[in-house]
Amino acid sequence: MTRIQPLDAFAPSAFPDPATALADPNGLLAFGGDLSPLRLVAAYSHGIFPWYSEGDPLLWWSPDPRCVFAPDGVHLSHSLAKFLRHCPWTWSMDRDFDGVMHACAGPRAGQPGTWITHDMLTAYTNLHLLGYAHSLEIWDAGALIGGIYGIAVGRMFSAESMFSLRTNASKLALHALARVLRERGFPWIDAQVPNPHLMRMGALTLPRRQFLEELAHLVAQPAPRDWPRAMSPVMAIA
């Protein structure tokens, strides 16, 4: 029987080969370790991410296949494209990372809990302060109504979660993020695990081996320095 491996507490950059991840549950690779910035950046650089529930061991995953978006492949339905042309909302980036993460961690219909634990909130806020984690916010008359956050290492962006308090707000957050990333030379948005909603929005799947080969090239590239800044005025989406 294949067993998942414990992580070495004293080697935060060391992870097992993703090829050794379990097929069922898909992508389960290792357990233990911590959520230190060094370990998280190393994990994302190798196509690995943490995902666990409150009270469970810290689990690390690398699923096969991998769900991704091409930044120019986010699909807008006809009705959403029509709404976008007259949309009064605005967007910003890194203006309220804390608000986006806490909203993503909030209760959702049909879900008894959240995987965005207190430790996760603290860890990703630290990554944000270090310049790795970013949020994109959707605003309506100064109220935060939707958003998405994720991790950028080199020229790969791994989207972690998004939320919506108004119909279409999370979809437009992804749409705006895709435009920001496309303009900065990101060929993929990592969405990790496919689901019907993501596939309807234009996501596709890559074999893990292909994803990791491309990832190795992308994380070695210099990260952009021209992210839209928190102090910039929010800009119209349309």
Secondary structure, 3 states (H helix, E strand, C coil): CCCCEECCCCCCCCCCCHHHCCCCCCCEEEECCCCCHHHHHHHHHCCCEECCCCCCCCEEECCCCEEEECCCCCCCCHHHHHHHHCCCCEEEECCCHHHHHHHHCCCECCECCCCCCHHHHHHHHHHHHCCCEEEEEEEECCEEEEEEEEEEECCEEEEEEEEECCCCHHHHHHHHHHHHHHHCCCCCEEEECCCHHHHHCCCEEECHHHHHHHHHHHHCCCCCCCCCCCCCCCEECC
